[in-house]
């Protein structure tokens, strides 16, 4: 597991959480060596070193889980907690220590760390992926196992090798290797799942703005249209672009132009809801799909975007240097694909341009007048 996780870290982007998990298994290798040597040689110092390795290994699992979740690694808390556990282990392995202390401290600390890792793995604002669910389940199994081992360890007699000691040792010997392997396998599956998600994002997302690209919005738009038709829900589509964007590139350079596109994207994403879709079609042209929204509601949202764009100050360009135009339409019974909505929204966008730019236009053509856009908002 250590070797496999190290390869995953080296070849899949050298991500910090993978490094923490690889280090955890590397320290676990050392721990098993010291533990086995200590048992055969009946050496308390070697067993104490093995105990410290367990503390370090379990702490690294939590650190990796928190890094993956973009949560801060609270080093002072970790150092204080681990330091107290090390002191406890030192006392437990001293002449005044007992078997119950030795076993209980290590198992309890490990159980707490696995529980903390499970909390970090729990997704926020979304559902579990299948790899995350498997890894989370193994963390819970580990917590329950360490709870059992803690209870068994606290019940150990001070001396002798009676049935309680043998049951404790057999439980560790049978349970820990299986859990270590299962944890490693599910961690690798999580890493592979994360990599798969990153690859999908590279394929379907625009690298400059982080929005969907044309292929991404086509795929997501097909699902949104199918859902809206199946459940008889509203769906609004918007085409928009920045006014005179070529002048921005020619007058200020492509770096400023790229900054303007990113700023436009931030304003756009800040105005729409979670679940709505936004994409960069190419150049300075963008497409937005608003779920459960009518044309009028979509126009109201885009008016907020239009007003926000006017206030942008990008690099060396003062506020008011950038504006945008918008065309809005809604899903109709005869629409088959996203292209049908985009075509109407594009005509409404063209009308916004013809009427002086920096405005929102709703497409309201009926069956007898499919090419009649309607202006609903203009700047003053």
Secondary structure by P-SEA (a helix, b strand, c coil): caaaaaaaaacccccaaaaaaaaaaaaaaaaaaaaaaaaaaccaaaaaaaaaaaaaaaaaaaaaaaaaaccccaaaaaaaaaaaaaaaaaaaacccccaaaaaaaaaaaaaaaaaaaaaaaccccccccaaaaaaaaaaaaaaaaaaaaaaaaaacccccccaaaaaaaaaaaacaaaaaaaaaaaaaaaaaaaaaaaaaaaaccccccccccaaaaaaaaaaaaaaaaaabbbbbbbbbbbcaaaaaaaaccaaaaaaaaaaaaaaaaacccccbbbbcccccbbbbbbccccaaaaaaaaaaaaaaaaaccccccccccccccbbbbbbccccccaaaaaaaaaaaaaaaaaacccbbbbbbcccccccbbbbccccc
